Amino acid sequence: MESFSPKELRALRSLKTPQGIQRFLEELPYHHAKTAWSPRRVLRERSAHCFEGAVFAAAALRVNGFKPLIWDLEGIRDTDHVLAIYQVDRYWGAIAKSNFAGLRFREPVYRSLRELAMSYFESYYNLLGERTLRAFSRPVDLARFDHLNWMTTEKPVWFIAEHLCGIPHTPVISEKQAERLTRLDKRAFAAGLTGYSRH
């Protein structure tokens, strides 16, 4: 598939399920560099950050019979969070690499993308304790980038990130609701930083 080697395909197929793909990502050290590695490079380097983890997960989902879908959560005074998403019996789930404990895997139990997005709301905060999630994108099928060899290229795949930034996003709360938001309490803040990796 798109010039993956037989060894690479065996590694990806061995993950088998969305849960298996998430377990693989959990075992990788968090990659702090400002890179945009392809799935091939993630397999080789054995490291990934949020964006690289999502693109890798999309490729692994594809090899295991799912569409290679990614999805963007947009924050304010915070970084966006990119995830791979999938459906089982029309219900949405997600796979993600994150430095924050609550922004990772979701079981496929969400009826809509809004439901899925809101499942991340309380866990999506910055280091000031502000709840920062504001919008979500439509799903992007990475098959649209097959002509750029997104799964195996040695070049950065910034074109995927640029596409995500340019598509419409749907707000999750109103401006008035945003004005009323409080900061996380110390206990919730600390829980979300369990396993947090610093530079």
C-alpha positions in Angstrom: 0.0 0.0 0.0 1.5 3.3 -1.2 5.0 1.8 -1.2 5.1 0.7 2.4 7.7 -2.1 2.7 6.4 -5.6 3.6 8.0 -5.1 7.0 6.2 -1.8 7.5 2.9 -3.3 6.5 3.4 -6.2 8.9 4.0 -3.7 11.7 1.0 -1.7 10.9 -1.3 -4.7 10.4 -0.1 -6.1 13.8 -1.9 -3.2 15.5 -5.2 -4.6 14.2 -7.7 -2.3 15.9 -8.1 1.4 16.9 -7.3 0.3 20.5 -4.1 -1.4 19.3 -3.1 1.7 17.4 -3.6 3.8 20.5 -1.5 1.4 22.6 1.3 1.8 20.1 1.2 5.6 20.3 1.2 5.5 24.1 4.5 3.6 24.0 6.2 6.2 21.9 8.0 9.1 23.6 6.4 12.5 23.0 8.3 14.3 20.2 8.8 18.0 21.0 10.5 19.1 17.8 8.6 21.2 15.2 8.5 18.5 12.6 5.8 16.9 10.4 7.0 13.3 10.0 5.1 10.9 7.7 3.9 7.6 9.2 6.9 5.9 7.7 9.2 8.2 9.7 7.2 7.7 12.9 7.6 4.0 12.5 11.3 4.4 12.0 12.0 7.1 14.6 9.7 5.6 17.2 8.6 9.0 18.4 5.6 11.4 17.6 3.8 14.5 18.7 0.1 15.3 18.4 0.0 16.0 14.7 2.4 13.2 13.7 0.5 10.7 15.9 -2.8 11.5 14.2 -1.4 11.1 10.7 0.3 7.9 11.7 -2.9 6.6 13.3 -4.8 7.5 10.1 -2.4 5.4 8.0 -2.6 2.5 10.5 -6.4 2.7 10.4 -6.3 2.5 6.6 -4.1 -0.5 6.6 -6.6 -2.2 9.0 -9.7 -1.5 6.9 -10.9 2.0 8.1 -10.9 5.3 6.2 -7.8 7.4 6.9 -9.6 10.3 8.6 -8.1 13.1 10.7 -9.9 15.9 12.5 -8.9 19.2 14.1 -9.9 20.6 17.5 -9.3 24.4 17.6 -8.2 26.1 20.8 -7.9 29.8 21.8 -4.7 30.8 23.6 -3.7 27.2 23.0 -2.5 24.9 20.3 -4.9 22.9 18.1 -5.2 19.2 18.7 -5.3 16.8 15.7 -6.8 13.4 16.0 -7.5 10.4 13.8 -11.2 9.5 13.9 -13.1 6.4 13.0 -16.5 4.9 13.0 -17.9 1.6 14.2 -21.7 1.1 13.4 -21.9 4.8 12.6 -20.6 5.9 16.0 -17.5 8.0 16.2 -14.3 7.3 18.2 -10.8 8.9 18.2 -7.1 8.0 18.4 -4.7 10.7 19.6 -1.2 11.3 20.9 -1.2 14.1 23.5 0.9 15.5 26.3 -2.4 15.8 28.3 -3.9 12.7 29.8 -7.5 13.5 28.8 -7.0 14.3 25.2 -6.3 10.8 23.9 -8.4 7.8 23.0 -12.2 7.7 22.7 -14.3 4.6 22.3 -16.7 4.7 19.3 -19.8 5.6 21.2 -20.4 9.2 20.0 -23.4 9.8 17.7 -22.0 13.0 16.2 -18.8 14.9 15.8 -20.1 17.5 18.1 -20.6 14.9 20.8 -17.1 13.6 20.2 -15.7 17.2 20.4 -17.5 18.0 23.6 -16.1 14.8 25.2 -12.8 16.7 25.1 -14.0 20.0 26.5 -13.2 19.7 30.2 -9.8 18.2 29.4 -8.8 20.8 26.8 -7.0 23.5 28.8 -3.8 25.5 28.7 -1.1 25.8 31.4 -3.0 28.7 32.9 -5.9 26.3 33.6 -8.1 28.0 31.0 -10.7 25.9 29.2 -9.6 26.6 25.6 -11.6 24.4 23.2 -13.6 26.5 20.8 -14.3 24.6 17.5 -13.9 21.4 15.5 -13.3 20.8 11.8 -15.0 18.5 9.4 -13.2 15.1 8.9 -10.5 15.1 6.3 -9.9 11.9 4.3 -6.1 11.8 3.8 -6.6 9.8 0.6 -6.9 13.2 -1.0 -3.1 13.5 -0.5 -2.2 10.1 -1.9 -0.6 11.8 -4.9 1.9 13.4 -2.4 2.7 10.0 -0.8 1.7 11.3 2.6 2.1 7.9 4.2 5.7 7.2 3.1 7.4 10.4 2.1 10.7 11.5 3.6 9.6 15.1 3.3 7.5 17.0 5.9 3.8 16.6 5.5 3.0 20.2 6.5 0.5 20.3 3.6 -1.8 18.3 5.7 -1.6 20.7 8.6 -2.1 23.7 6.3 -5.2 22.1 4.8 -6.6 21.6 8.3 -6.0 25.2 9.2 -7.8 26.4 6.1 -11.1 24.5 6.3 -14.2 25.7 8.1 -14.6 24.9 11.8 -17.8 24.6 13.8 -18.0 26.5 17.2 -18.7 24.4 20.3 -19.7 27.3 22.6 -20.9 30.8 22.1 -19.0 34.0 22.9 -21.2 34.6 26.0 -20.5 31.1 27.3 -16.8 31.6 26.7 -16.9 34.7 28.8 -18.4 32.8 31.7 -15.9 30.0 31.8 -13.9 29.4 35.0 -10.4 28.0 35.3 -9.8 24.4 36.3 -9.4 23.6 40.0 -6.0 22.4 41.1 -7.0 18.7 41.3 -8.4 18.5 37.8 -5.4 20.5 36.4 -3.0 18.1 38.0 -4.8 15.0 36.8 -4.7 16.2 33.2 -0.9 16.6 33.5 -0.3 13.0 34.6 2.6 11.8 32.4 3.2 15.3 31.0 6.5 15.4 29.1 8.5 18.6 29.2 11.1 19.6 26.5 
